[in-house]
């Protein structure tokens, strides 16, 4: 039949799917025709990782490992396999419909991971998680929890002031947040003999906690600013891209931004690409509510900064609103443009990193 081709197996090797958990990993191996040739249960320890790799290699030439949860339970296994020169493919867990149809078990999930690699449904490379961006990610986790804890502490502090005994309330109610924390941290409760003394103990505890979290955040912010400046000076130099936004975008891309095949893929990763929603005679796109929401928020912050201070962005907003677009629609367009600009910067950084690594190992950096 003209114009019709049949899919052929890519190779005769072994593909291994791995369903990852906190304490154990379940692996199932398949050949190029999709036939099951083995199954293995290993602990999530270095010895278990070595056992899994030795078992897979004993079945034949391993083409690729399809691993679920490469950013969580499978992170350690993925790092180990890459360090051993194996190809690791990131596999998304089956959707609810597939689970209802095929059942739910660890071997079934491992089987589905291997099938996804064989069929080409899973083809994305996981994040490197072995360089400066991984350092930034871990520090951002600590910073995020510290910010939340600080907000909870000051909210509880202000709520206690509202319900405090009258004399204590009148003493503190007109203070700003900074003055309130300073005053409460230096209260002297004395003995616990009445509600006023108990309230002072609680206020002092919350205030000292707030001050400790402030000092912790200063240390984390300084470390993050240094790491981000070293990892992505070109990115931070972009108009409106501060350390926090740059950190979120770097974490979304990972230590190996070369895994992103195009700027459209990066925009999809950040939730900044419109989703096709056409039907019949209606041709339209809808808002993308997926992707990395922290990276999406970073793009939004960059756009809002440029709308305030960047003349070309302000001119673009004026021109598109004159055409009948709403402000929200124009902001979405601007986020898409910023995503393209960020991707080009990340791509340049990845190229420089590869060139540097080649030069460091004595390899030629250019072809004759």
C-alpha positions as CSV (number, residue, x, y, z in Angstrom):
1,X,0.0,0.0,0.0
2,X,1.4,3.4,-1.0
3,X,2.3,5.7,1.8
4,X,2.1,3.1,4.5
5,X,5.0,1.8,6.5
6,X,5.2,-0.8,9.2
7,X,6.9,-0.1,12.5
8,X,10.0,-2.2,13.0
9,X,11.8,-3.0,16.3
10,X,14.6,-0.5,16.8
11,X,17.0,-3.1,18.0
12,X,17.3,-6.7,19.3
13,X,18.4,-5.6,22.8
14,X,16.7,-5.6,26.1
15,X,14.5,-2.8,27.5
16,X,14.0,-2.7,31.3
17,X,11.1,-0.9,32.9
18,X,11.4,0.0,36.6
19,X,8.6,0.8,39.1
20,X,10.2,2.7,41.9
21,X,9.3,2.9,45.6
22,X,10.8,4.2,48.8
23,X,12.2,0.8,49.9
24,X,12.1,-1.4,46.8
25,X,12.3,-1.2,43.0
26,X,10.5,-3.7,40.8
27,X,12.0,-4.2,37.3
28,X,10.7,-6.1,34.3
29,X,12.7,-6.8,31.1
30,X,11.3,-7.1,27.6
31,X,12.9,-7.9,24.3
32,X,12.4,-5.8,21.1
33,X,9.2,-7.7,20.3
34,X,7.7,-6.8,23.7
35,X,8.0,-10.3,25.2
36,X,8.7,-10.6,28.9
37,X,12.1,-12.1,29.6
38,X,12.6,-11.4,33.3
39,X,11.5,-9.8,36.5
40,X,13.5,-8.6,39.5
41,X,12.9,-7.0,42.9
42,X,15.7,-5.1,44.5
43,X,16.2,-2.9,47.6
44,X,16.7,0.9,47.1
45,X,20.4,0.7,48.2
46,X,23.7,1.0,46.3
47,X,23.9,-2.8,46.5
48,X,20.4,-3.1,45.1
49,X,21.3,-0.7,42.2
50,X,24.3,-2.8,41.4
51,X,22.2,-6.0,41.6
52,X,19.6,-4.6,39.2
53,X,22.2,-3.5,36.6
54,X,24.0,-6.9,36.8
55,X,20.7,-8.7,36.4
56,X,19.7,-6.6,33.4
57,X,23.1,-7.0,31.6
58,X,22.9,-10.8,32.2
59,X,19.8,-10.9,30.0
60,X,21.6,-9.4,27.0
61,X,22.6,-6.0,25.6
62,X,20.5,-3.4,27.4
63,X,19.2,-0.7,25.1
64,X,17.5,1.5,27.7
65,X,16.0,1.7,31.2
66,X,12.5,3.2,31.6
67,X,12.3,4.5,35.1
68,X,9.3,6.0,36.9
69,X,9.8,8.8,39.3
70,X,13.3,9.9,38.2
71,X,12.7,13.1,40.3
72,X,11.7,11.3,43.5
73,X,12.0,7.6,44.4
74,X,13.9,6.8,41.2
75,X,16.4,9.6,41.5
76,X,19.2,7.5,43.0
77,X,18.8,4.7,40.6
78,X,18.7,7.0,37.6
79,X,21.9,8.7,38.7
80,X,23.6,5.3,39.2
81,X,22.6,4.0,35.8
82,X,23.8,7.1,34.0
83,X,27.1,6.9,35.8
84,X,27.5,3.4,34.5
85,X,26.9,4.6,30.9
86,X,23.3,3.3,30.5
87,X,20.5,5.2,28.8
88,X,17.7,6.2,31.2
89,X,14.3,7.3,29.9
90,X,11.9,9.1,32.1
91,X,8.5,7.3,32.2
92,X,5.3,8.9,33.4
93,X,3.0,6.7,35.4
94,X,0.0,5.2,33.5
95,X,-3.2,7.3,33.6
96,X,-6.2,6.3,35.6
97,X,-8.0,4.8,32.6
98,X,-5.1,2.5,31.8
99,X,-4.8,1.5,35.5
100,X,-8.5,0.6,35.6
101,X,-8.2,-1.4,32.4
102,X,-5.0,-3.3,33.1
103,X,-5.1,-3.4,36.9
104,X,-2.6,-2.0,39.4
105,X,0.4,-3.8,40.7
106,X,4.2,-3.1,40.8
107,X,5.1,-5.7,38.1
108,X,2.3,-4.3,35.9
109,X,3.6,-0.8,36.3
110,X,7.2,-1.9,35.5
111,X,5.8,-3.8,32.5
112,X,4.0,-0.6,31.4
113,X,7.3,1.4,31.8
114,X,9.1,-1.0,29.5
115,X,6.3,-0.9,27.0
116,X,6.3,2.9,27.0
117,X,10.0,2.9,26.1
118,X,9.5,0.3,23.3
119,X,6.6,2.1,21.8
120,X,8.3,5.5,21.9
121,X,5.6,7.0,24.1
122,X,8.3,7.7,26.7
123,X,11.4,9.3,25.1
124,X,12.3,12.1,27.5
125,X,15.7,12.2,29.3
126,X,15.5,12.8,33.1
127,X,17.1,15.8,34.7
128,X,20.8,15.4,35.4
129,X,20.5,16.1,39.2
130,X,24.3,16.0,39.6
131,X,25.5,19.6,39.3
132,X,25.0,23.1,40.4
133,X,21.3,23.2,39.4
134,X,20.6,20.3,41.8
135,X,22.4,22.3,44.5
136,X,20.1,25.2,43.7
137,X,17.0,23.0,43.8
138,X,17.8,21.6,47.3
139,X,18.5,25.1,48.6
140,X,15.3,26.4,47.1
141,X,13.4,23.6,48.9
142,X,14.9,24.7,52.2
143,X,14.2,28.4,51.4
144,X,10.5,27.7,50.5
145,X,9.8,25.9,53.7
146,X,11.6,28.6,55.7
147,X,9.4,31.3,54.0
148,X,6.2,29.4,54.8
149,X,7.3,28.9,58.4
150,X,8.1,32.6,58.8
151,X,4.7,33.5,57.4
152,X,3.0,31.1,59.8
153,X,5.0,32.5,62.8
154,X,4.1,36.2,62.1
155,X,0.5,35.4,61.4
156,X,0.2,33.5,64.7
157,X,2.0,36.4,66.4
158,X,-0.4,39.0,65.1
159,X,-3.4,36.8,65.9
160,X,-2.2,36.5,69.6
161,X,-1.8,40.2,69.8
162,X,-5.5,40.6,68.8
163,X,-6.7,38.3,71.6
164,X,-4.1,39.4,74.2
165,X,-5.1,41.1,77.5
166,X,-6.0,44.7,77.1
167,X,-2.8,46.3,78.5
168,X,-0.5,44.1,76.4
169,X,-2.6,44.5,73.3
170,X,-2.6,48.3,73.6
171,X,1.2,48.2,74.0
172,X,1.7,46.2,70.8
173,X,-1.2,46.7,68.4
174,X,0.1,49.8,66.6
175,X,3.5,48.4,65.9
176,X,4.7,47.5,62.4
177,X,5.7,43.9,61.7
178,X,9.4,44.6,62.3
179,X,8.8,46.6,65.5
180,X,6.3,44.0,66.7
181,X,8.7,41.1,66.3
182,X,11.5,43.1,68.0
183,X,9.3,44.1,70.9
184,X,7.9,40.6,71.4
185,X,11.3,38.9,71.2
186,X,12.4,41.0,74.2
187,X,9.4,40.5,76.5
188,X,10.0,39.4,80.0
189,X,7.1,37.1,81.0
190,X,8.1,36.3,84.5
191,X,6.4,33.5,86.3
192,X,3.3,31.8,84.7
193,X,0.7,33.1,87.1
194,X,-1.9,34.7,84.8
195,X,-3.0,34.9,81.1
196,X,-0.8,37.9,80.5
197,X,2.4,36.0,81.4
198,X,1.4,33.0,79.3
199,X,0.7,35.3,76.3
200,X,4.1,36.9,76.7
201,X,5.7,33.5,76.7
202,X,3.9,32.6,73.5
203,X,4.6,36.0,71.8
204,X,8.3,35.7,72.7
205,X,8.5,32.2,71.4
206,X,6.9,33.2,68.0
207,X,9.1,36.3,67.7
208,X,12.4,34.5,68.4
209,X,11.3,31.8,65.9
210,X,10.6,34.6,63.3
211,X,14.1,36.1,63.9
212,X,15.8,32.7,63.6
213,X,14.0,32.1,60.3
214,X,15.0,35.6,59.0
215,X,18.6,34.8,59.7
216,X,18.2,31.4,58.0
217,X,16.7,33.0,54.9
218,X,19.5,35.5,54.7
219,X,22.1,32.7,54.6
220,X,20.0,30.7,52.0
221,X,19.5,33.7,49.8
222,X,23.2,34.5,49.9
223,X,24.1,31.0,48.9
224,X,21.5,30.9,46.2
225,X,22.6,34.2,44.7
226,X,26.2,33.0,44.5
227,X,25.3,29.6,43.0
228,X,22.9,31.1,40.4
229,X,25.4,33.7,39.5
230,X,28.0,31.1,38.8
231,X,25.7,28.6,37.1
232,X,23.8,31.1,34.8
233,X,25.4,34.6,34.6
234,X,23.8,35.0,31.1
235,X,20.4,34.2,32.5
236,X,20.6,36.6,35.4
237,X,21.8,39.3,33.0
238,X,18.5,39.2,31.1
239,X,16.2,42.2,31.8
240,X,13.8,41.4,34.6
241,X,15.3,38.0,35.5
242,X,16.3,38.1,39.2
243,X,18.0,35.3,41.2
244,X,14.7,33.8,42.3
245,X,13.2,33.7,38.8
246,X,16.4,32.4,37.4
247,X,16.6,29.7,40.0
248,X,13.1,28.4,39.2
249,X,13.8,28.3,35.5
250,X,17.1,26.6,36.0
251,X,15.5,23.9,38.2
252,X,12.8,23.4,35.6
253,X,15.4,22.8,32.9
254,X,17.7,20.7,35.1
255,X,21.5,20.2,35.0
256,X,21.2,19.0,31.4
257,X,19.1,21.6,29.5
258,X,20.2,19.9,26.3
259,X,17.6,17.3,26.9
260,X,15.0,19.9,25.9
261,X,14.5,19.3,22.2
262,X,13.1,22.7,21.3
263,X,12.0,26.0,22.6
264,X,8.4,24.8,22.2
265,X,9.1,21.9,24.5
266,X,10.6,24.3,27.1
267,X,7.5,26.5,26.9
268,X,5.3,23.4,27.4
269,X,7.4,22.4,30.4
270,X,6.8,25.9,31.9
271,X,3.1,25.8,31.1
272,X,3.5,28.8,28.8
273,X,2.4,27.2,25.5
274,X,-1.2,27.4,24.4
275,X,-3.2,24.2,24.1
276,X,-5.0,23.4,20.9
277,X,-8.8,23.3,21.5
278,X,-10.2,23.4,18.0
279,X,-13.3,21.5,17.0
280,X,-15.3,21.6,13.8
281,X,-15.4,25.1,12.4
282,X,-14.0,26.6,15.6
283,X,-10.3,27.1,15.7
284,X,-9.0,28.3,19.0
285,X,-6.4,27.7,21.8
286,X,-7.0,27.5,25.5
287,X,-4.9,28.3,28.6
288,X,-2.3,25.8,29.6
289,X,-2.7,24.9,33.2
290,X,0.0,22.2,33.3
291,X,3.8,22.3,33.4
292,X,6.0,23.5,36.2
293,X,4.0,26.1,38.1
294,X,7.1,27.7,39.8
295,X,8.7,28.2,36.4
296,X,5.4,29.6,35.1
297,X,5.3,32.0,38.0
298,X,8.9,33.0,37.2
299,X,7.9,33.9,33.6
300,X,5.0,35.9,34.9
301,X,7.3,37.9,37.3
302,X,9.7,38.6,34.4
303,X,6.9,39.8,32.3
304,X,5.4,42.1,35.0
305,X,8.8,43.5,35.7
306,X,9.3,44.3,32.0
307,X,5.8,45.8,31.7
308,X,6.9,48.3,34.4
309,X,10.4,49.2,33.2
310,X,11.0,47.8,29.7
311,X,9.9,50.2,26.9
312,X,9.7,47.6,24.1
313,X,7.4,45.4,26.3
314,X,5.3,48.4,27.1
315,X,4.9,49.2,23.4
316,X,4.0,45.6,22.6
317,X,1.3,45.7,25.3
318,X,-0.1,49.0,23.9
319,X,-0.2,47.7,20.4
320,X,-1.9,44.4,21.2
321,X,-4.5,45.9,23.4
322,X,-5.3,48.4,20.6
323,X,-5.9,45.3,18.4
324,X,-8.6,44.2,20.9
325,X,-6.6,41.8,23.0
326,X,-7.2,41.7,26.8
327,X,-4.3,42.3,29.2
328,X,-4.3,38.7,30.3
329,X,-4.1,37.5,26.7
330,X,-1.1,39.8,26.0
331,X,0.6,38.7,29.2
332,X,0.3,35.1,28.0
333,X,1.9,36.0,24.7
334,X,4.7,37.8,26.5
335,X,5.3,34.7,28.7
336,X,5.7,32.7,25.5
337,X,8.2,35.1,24.1
338,X,10.2,35.2,27.4
339,X,10.2,31.3,27.4
340,X,11.8,31.4,24.0
341,X,14.4,33.9,25.1
342,X,15.2,31.9,28.2
343,X,15.5,28.7,26.2
344,X,18.0,30.2,23.9
345,X,20.0,31.4,26.9
346,X,19.9,27.9,28.4
347,X,20.8,26.3,25.1
348,X,23.9,28.6,24.9
349,X,24.9,27.7,28.4
350,X,24.5,24.0,27.6
351,X,26.7,24.4,24.5
352,X,29.4,26.2,26.5
353,X,29.3,23.5,29.1
354,X,29.8,20.8,26.6
355,X,32.6,22.7,24.9
356,X,34.3,23.3,28.2
357,X,34.1,19.6,29.2
358,X,35.5,18.5,25.9
359,X,38.4,20.9,26.1
360,X,39.1,19.8,29.7
361,X,39.3,16.1,28.7
362,X,41.7,16.9,25.8
363,X,39.1,16.2,23.1
364,X,38.9,18.5,20.0
365,X,36.3,21.2,20.4
366,X,35.7,21.7,16.6
367,X,35.9,19.7,13.5
368,X,38.3,20.5,10.6
